[in-house]
């Protein structure tokens, strides 16, 4: 027997919200590393991003609860995509964290409706802007480039 369409849609929304929450957990962890490695000229930007991701993580946790699911907890640590031993690598890490967030928020925009969709679109936009600031470049459709 197949699951009714509404049940599948809810399940997809919960999965996408949990993925966004997991990405925010990873971003909070990652910005802890970024903040400790960037030079003074970018430290304020790293602090602002860290604070923004903590707030977005908390909002996603509330959204998952509102969907009737238990929010996944943060891991004790996260594997970094490459060694981050100096400022240049920290800047690349920040750009990568934001790029990954655009992808999960694009998935949540697709799966969600109403205010959660609006929140996901805002998360995608904010991550895309930060990705450009950290990387110095952009893509035509943030969050979708990884899907092609």
MODELLER restraints for C-alpha pairs under 7 A, 6 or more apart:
rsr = mdl.restraints
at = mdl.atoms
rsr.add(forms.Gaussian(group=physical.xy_distance, feature=features.Distance(at['CA:12:A'], at['CA:111:A']), mean=6.17, stdev=0.5))
rsr.add(forms.Gaussian(group=physical.xy_distance, feature=features.Distance(at['CA:13:A'], at['CA:108:A']), mean=6.74, stdev=0.5))
rsr.add(forms.Gaussian(group=physical.xy_distance, feature=features.Distance(at['CA:13:A'], at['CA:111:A']), mean=4.98, stdev=0.5))
rsr.add(forms.Gaussian(group=physical.xy_distance, feature=features.Distance(at['CA:13:A'], at['CA:112:A']), mean=5.49, stdev=0.5))
rsr.add(forms.Gaussian(group=physical.xy_distance, feature=features.Distance(at['CA:14:A'], at['CA:64:A']), mean=6.46, stdev=0.5))
rsr.add(forms.Gaussian(group=physical.xy_distance, feature=features.Distance(at['CA:14:A'], at['CA:67:A']), mean=6.59, stdev=0.5))
rsr.add(forms.Gaussian(group=physical.xy_distance, feature=features.Distance(at['CA:16:A'], at['CA:107:A']), mean=6.19, stdev=0.5))
rsr.add(forms.Gaussian(group=physical.xy_distance, feature=features.Distance(at['CA:16:A'], at['CA:108:A']), mean=5.01, stdev=0.5))
rsr.add(forms.Gaussian(group=physical.xy_distance, feature=features.Distance(at['CA:16:A'], at['CA:111:A']), mean=6.84, stdev=0.5))
rsr.add(forms.Gaussian(group=physical.xy_distance, feature=features.Distance(at['CA:17:A'], at['CA:60:A']), mean=6.72, stdev=0.5))
rsr.add(forms.Gaussian(group=physical.xy_distance, feature=features.Distance(at['CA:17:A'], at['CA:64:A']), mean=6.12, stdev=0.5))
rsr.add(forms.Gaussian(group=physical.xy_distance, feature=features.Distance(at['CA:17:A'], at['CA:108:A']), mean=6.18, stdev=0.5))
rsr.add(forms.Gaussian(group=physical.xy_distance, feature=features.Distance(at['CA:18:A'], at['CA:64:A']), mean=6.65, stdev=0.5))
rsr.add(forms.Gaussian(group=physical.xy_distance, feature=features.Distance(at['CA:18:A'], at['CA:71:A']), mean=6.73, stdev=0.5))
rsr.add(forms.Gaussian(group=physical.xy_distance, feature=features.Distance(at['CA:18:A'], at['CA:72:A']), mean=6.76, stdev=0.5))
rsr.add(forms.Gaussian(group=physical.xy_distance, feature=features.Distance(at['CA:19:A'], at['CA:104:A']), mean=6.39, stdev=0.5))
rsr.add(forms.Gaussian(group=physical.xy_distance, feature=features.Distance(at['CA:20:A'], at['CA:104:A']), mean=5.43, stdev=0.5))
rsr.add(forms.Gaussian(group=physical.xy_distance, feature=features.Distance(at['CA:20:A'], at['CA:105:A']), mean=6.21, stdev=0.5))
rsr.add(forms.Gaussian(group=physical.xy_distance, feature=features.Distance(at['CA:21:A'], at['CA:57:A']), mean=5.75, stdev=0.5))
rsr.add(forms.Gaussian(group=physical.xy_distance, feature=features.Distance(at['CA:21:A'], at['CA:60:A']), mean=5.42, stdev=0.5))
rsr.add(forms.Gaussian(group=physical.xy_distance, feature=features.Distance(at['CA:21:A'], at['CA:61:A']), mean=6.42, stdev=0.5))
rsr.add(forms.Gaussian(group=physical.xy_distance, feature=features.Distance(at['CA:23:A'], at['CA:101:A']), mean=6.19, stdev=0.5))
rsr.add(forms.Gaussian(group=physical.xy_distance, feature=features.Distance(at['CA:24:A'], at['CA:53:A']), mean=5.99, stdev=0.5))
rsr.add(forms.Gaussian(group=physical.xy_distance, feature=features.Distance(at['CA:24:A'], at['CA:56:A']), mean=7.00, stdev=0.5))
rsr.add(forms.Gaussian(group=physical.xy_distance, feature=features.Distance(at['CA:24:A'], at['CA:57:A']), mean=5.14, stdev=0.5))
rsr.add(forms.Gaussian(group=physical.xy_distance, feature=features.Distance(at['CA:25:A'], at['CA:57:A']), mean=6.44, stdev=0.5))
rsr.add(forms.Gaussian(group=physical.xy_distance, feature=features.Distance(at['CA:25:A'], at['CA:74:A']), mean=5.56, stdev=0.5))
rsr.add(forms.Gaussian(group=physical.xy_distance, feature=features.Distance(at['CA:26:A'], at['CA:78:A']), mean=6.51, stdev=0.5))
rsr.add(forms.Gaussian(group=physical.xy_distance, feature=features.Distance(at['CA:27:A'], at['CA:53:A']), mean=6.61, stdev=0.5))
rsr.add(forms.Gaussian(group=physical.xy_distance, feature=features.Distance(at['CA:27:A'], at['CA:97:A']), mean=5.90, stdev=0.5))
rsr.add(forms.Gaussian(group=physical.xy_distance, feature=features.Distance(at['CA:28:A'], at['CA:50:A']), mean=5.75, stdev=0.5))
rsr.add(forms.Gaussian(group=physical.xy_distance, feature=features.Distance(at['CA:28:A'], at['CA:53:A']), mean=5.89, stdev=0.5))
rsr.add(forms.Gaussian(group=physical.xy_distance, feature=features.Distance(at['CA:28:A'], at['CA:54:A']), mean=6.15, stdev=0.5))
rsr.add(forms.Gaussian(group=physical.xy_distance, feature=features.Distance(at['CA:31:A'], at['CA:46:A']), mean=6.53, stdev=0.5))
rsr.add(forms.Gaussian(group=physical.xy_distance, feature=features.Distance(at['CA:31:A'], at['CA:50:A']), mean=5.52, stdev=0.5))
rsr.add(forms.Gaussian(group=physical.xy_distance, feature=features.Distance(at['CA:31:A'], at['CA:94:A']), mean=6.86, stdev=0.5))
rsr.add(forms.Gaussian(group=physical.xy_distance, feature=features.Distance(at['CA:34:A'], at['CA:46:A']), mean=6.70, stdev=0.5))
rsr.add(forms.Gaussian(group=physical.xy_distance, feature=features.Distance(at['CA:34:A'], at['CA:90:A']), mean=4.79, stdev=0.5))
rsr.add(forms.Gaussian(group=physical.xy_distance, feature=features.Distance(at['CA:34:A'], at['CA:91:A']), mean=6.92, stdev=0.5))
rsr.add(forms.Gaussian(group=physical.xy_distance, feature=features.Distance(at['CA:34:A'], at['CA:94:A']), mean=6.56, stdev=0.5))
rsr.add(forms.Gaussian(group=physical.xy_distance, feature=features.Distance(at['CA:35:A'], at['CA:43:A']), mean=5.84, stdev=0.5))
rsr.add(forms.Gaussian(group=physical.xy_distance, feature=features.Distance(at['CA:35:A'], at['CA:46:A']), mean=5.40, stdev=0.5))
rsr.add(forms.Gaussian(group=physical.xy_distance, feature=features.Distance(at['CA:35:A'], at['CA:47:A']), mean=6.64, stdev=0.5))
rsr.add(forms.Gaussian(group=physical.xy_distance, feature=features.Distance(at['CA:37:A'], at['CA:86:A']), mean=5.54, stdev=0.5))
rsr.add(forms.Gaussian(group=physical.xy_distance, feature=features.Distance(at['CA:37:A'], at['CA:87:A']), mean=4.92, stdev=0.5))
rsr.add(forms.Gaussian(group=physical.xy_distance, feature=features.Distance(at['CA:37:A'], at['CA:90:A']), mean=5.90, stdev=0.5))
rsr.add(forms.Gaussian(group=physical.xy_distance, feature=features.Distance(at['CA:38:A'], at['CA:87:A']), mean=4.29, stdev=0.5))
rsr.add(forms.Gaussian(group=physical.xy_distance, feature=features.Distance(at['CA:38:A'], at['CA:90:A']), mean=6.05, stdev=0.5))
rsr.add(forms.Gaussian(group=physical.xy_distance, feature=features.Distance(at['CA:38:A'], at['CA:91:A']), mean=6.88, stdev=0.5))
rsr.add(forms.Gaussian(group=physical.xy_distance, feature=features.Distance(at['CA:39:A'], at['CA:87:A']), mean=6.25, stdev=0.5))
rsr.add(forms.Gaussian(group=physical.xy_distance, feature=features.Distance(at['CA:61:A'], at['CA:71:A']), mean=5.50, stdev=0.5))
rsr.add(forms.Gaussian(group=physical.xy_distance, feature=features.Distance(at['CA:64:A'], at['CA:70:A']), mean=6.64, stdev=0.5))
rsr.add(forms.Gaussian(group=physical.xy_distance, feature=features.Distance(at['CA:64:A'], at['CA:71:A']), mean=5.67, stdev=0.5))
rsr.add(forms.Gaussian(group=physical.xy_distance, feature=features.Distance(at['CA:65:A'], at['CA:71:A']), mean=6.40, stdev=0.5))
rsr.add(forms.Gaussian(group=physical.xy_distance, feature=features.Distance(at['CA:84:A'], at['CA:90:A']), mean=5.72, stdev=0.5))
rsr.add(forms.Gaussian(group=physical.xy_distance, feature=features.Distance(at['CA:91:A'], at['CA:134:A']), mean=6.01, stdev=0.5))
rsr.add(forms.Gaussian(group=physical.xy_distance, feature=features.Distance(at['CA:92:A'], at['CA:135:A']), mean=6.75, stdev=0.5))
rsr.add(forms.Gaussian(group=physical.xy_distance, feature=features.Distance(at['CA:94:A'], at['CA:134:A']), mean=6.40, stdev=0.5))
rsr.add(forms.Gaussian(group=physical.xy_distance, feature=features.Distance(at['CA:95:A'], at['CA:131:A']), mean=4.71, stdev=0.5))
rsr.add(forms.Gaussian(group=physical.xy_distance, feature=features.Distance(at['CA:95:A'], at['CA:134:A']), mean=5.06, stdev=0.5))
rsr.add(forms.Gaussian(group=physical.xy_distance, feature=features.Distance(at['CA:95:A'], at['CA:135:A']), mean=5.42, stdev=0.5))
rsr.add(forms.Gaussian(group=physical.xy_distance, feature=features.Distance(at['CA:98:A'], at['CA:127:A']), mean=4.98, stdev=0.5))
rsr.add(forms.Gaussian(group=physical.xy_distance, feature=features.Distance(at['CA:98:A'], at['CA:128:A']), mean=6.63, stdev=0.5))
rsr.add(forms.Gaussian(group=physical.xy_distance, feature=features.Distance(at['CA:98:A'], at['CA:130:A']), mean=6.49, stdev=0.5))
rsr.add(forms.Gaussian(group=physical.xy_distance, feature=features.Distance(at['CA:98:A'], at['CA:131:A']), mean=5.09, stdev=0.5))
rsr.add(forms.Gaussian(group=physical.xy_distance, feature=features.Distance(at['CA:99:A'], at['CA:127:A']), mean=6.98, stdev=0.5))
rsr.add(forms.Gaussian(group=physical.xy_distance, feature=features.Distance(at['CA:99:A'], at['CA:128:A']), mean=6.84, stdev=0.5))
rsr.add(forms.Gaussian(group=physical.xy_distance, feature=features.Distance(at['CA:99:A'], at['CA:131:A']), mean=5.96, stdev=0.5))
rsr.add(forms.Gaussian(group=physical.xy_distance, feature=features.Distance(at['CA:101:A'], at['CA:124:A']), mean=6.96, stdev=0.5))
rsr.add(forms.Gaussian(group=physical.xy_distance, feature=features.Distance(at['CA:101:A'], at['CA:127:A']), mean=6.22, stdev=0.5))
rsr.add(forms.Gaussian(group=physical.xy_distance, feature=features.Distance(at['CA:102:A'], at['CA:124:A']), mean=4.84, stdev=0.5))
rsr.add(forms.Gaussian(group=physical.xy_distance, feature=features.Distance(at['CA:102:A'], at['CA:127:A']), mean=5.77, stdev=0.5))
rsr.add(forms.Gaussian(group=physical.xy_distance, feature=features.Distance(at['CA:102:A'], at['CA:128:A']), mean=6.11, stdev=0.5))
rsr.add(forms.Gaussian(group=physical.xy_distance, feature=features.Distance(at['CA:102:A'], at['CA:142:A']), mean=5.97, stdev=0.5))
rsr.add(forms.Gaussian(group=physical.xy_distance, feature=features.Distance(at['CA:102:A'], at['CA:143:A']), mean=4.21, stdev=0.5))
rsr.add(forms.Gaussian(group=physical.xy_distance, feature=features.Distance(at['CA:103:A'], at['CA:143:A']), mean=3.78, stdev=0.5))
rsr.add(forms.Gaussian(group=physical.xy_distance, feature=features.Distance(at['CA:103:A'], at['CA:144:A']), mean=6.34, stdev=0.5))
rsr.add(forms.Gaussian(group=physical.xy_distance, feature=features.Distance(at['CA:103:A'], at['CA:146:A']), mean=6.91, stdev=0.5))
rsr.add(forms.Gaussian(group=physical.xy_distance, feature=features.Distance(at['CA:105:A'], at['CA:120:A']), mean=5.39, stdev=0.5))
rsr.add(forms.Gaussian(group=physical.xy_distance, feature=features.Distance(at['CA:105:A'], at['CA:121:A']), mean=6.85, stdev=0.5))
rsr.add(forms.Gaussian(group=physical.xy_distance, feature=features.Distance(at['CA:105:A'], at['CA:123:A']), mean=6.35, stdev=0.5))
rsr.add(forms.Gaussian(group=physical.xy_distance, feature=features.Distance(at['CA:105:A'], at['CA:124:A']), mean=5.15, stdev=0.5))
rsr.add(forms.Gaussian(group=physical.xy_distance, feature=features.Distance(at['CA:106:A'], at['CA:124:A']), mean=6.43, stdev=0.5))
rsr.add(forms.Gaussian(group=physical.xy_distance, feature=features.Distance(at['CA:106:A'], at['CA:143:A']), mean=5.32, stdev=0.5))
rsr.add(forms.Gaussian(group=physical.xy_distance, feature=features.Distance(at['CA:106:A'], at['CA:144:A']), mean=6.89, stdev=0.5))
rsr.add(forms.Gaussian(group=physical.xy_distance, feature=features.Distance(at['CA:108:A'], at['CA:117:A']), mean=6.89, stdev=0.5))
rsr.add(forms.Gaussian(group=physical.xy_distance, feature=features.Distance(at['CA:108:A'], at['CA:120:A']), mean=5.97, stdev=0.5))
rsr.add(forms.Gaussian(group=physical.xy_distance, feature=features.Distance(at['CA:109:A'], at['CA:117:A']), mean=4.96, stdev=0.5))
rsr.add(forms.Gaussian(group=physical.xy_distance, feature=features.Distance(at['CA:109:A'], at['CA:120:A']), mean=5.42, stdev=0.5))
rsr.add(forms.Gaussian(group=physical.xy_distance, feature=features.Distance(at['CA:109:A'], at['CA:121:A']), mean=5.96, stdev=0.5))
rsr.add(forms.Gaussian(group=physical.xy_distance, feature=features.Distance(at['CA:128:A'], at['CA:142:A']), mean=6.06, stdev=0.5))
rsr.add(forms.Gaussian(group=physical.xy_distance, feature=features.Distance(at['CA:132:A'], at['CA:138:A']), mean=5.39, stdev=0.5))
